[in-house]
């Protein structure tokens, strides 16, 4: 593949991922998910527990840290470590956000059973590419990626699927921020250092 062909291929990858993101099914499940998060975390004092294996787990970790920095306490729970005592982080008003493209990831399915054994009333939000999967069936709210093909030439490496999960996480985070009227002053209190801390403090001081 020469340089011209490589650039053409890169443009195709961008176009394919952009189409996949634009085709994410925007259902009322997002509204219900945000309402659940606000009720359990912001009103009842619980927290959002995110989880996923492999690449989906890395996206889940990013979603957790973004929620925490924008006024909604959240933690990432590794599904394997959960089986060795870390599930004890769960408390009464917590809810879960679980990511699995296949919806069949063994560790995540087991985590659902373990979590509901500890707290039968725990609410579970799922992001998956498979609406017919065991994970989707176990969810209180299932948000579907649309299951576009991966842009990986092998059709295997999580690429398009993780892009969509990231965008869907952003939808939940931003919608929750707006639902709780999260302000720049509140943002500044959570960001002491770094560029964002500096900018948020400046903006808060001008208000």
C-alpha angles and dihedrals in degrees: 000000000000125000094266092051091046092053091048090051091049090053089051091052091051091048093047093051092045091053091048092052092047090052096054105129106249102205133165085260087088091058091048091047092052091046090052093049093048092047098046099037110024098034104029099034098243127128138236114250114201126193144171140144127249116338091355087055091055089053090048090053091052091049090052094052092046092051091049093051091052101052104277112101110229138165135193116235117196106224094221094047088049087068090057099055105289090107084079087083088079118102135185102274098037123117132196137235110196126189126202125143093203094038086219102085104142097217092051094047089050090048090057090054093045093047093049091046088057095039114013091190098054113133117228129202116191133198110198144145093224117069091182094055128115090247093054090048091053094050128101086209124016118195113196125212094207089246097248114182118270113255088224106115088233092051088230114085113091102250114123091029094055091046090056092046090053092051092046089051089052090053090055095044097048093042090051091049089054093045092055094039092238109196136207088246090058090046092053091053089059096045112058100156139037132036095304090051091052095047095044092050090050092050092046091051091054094054 
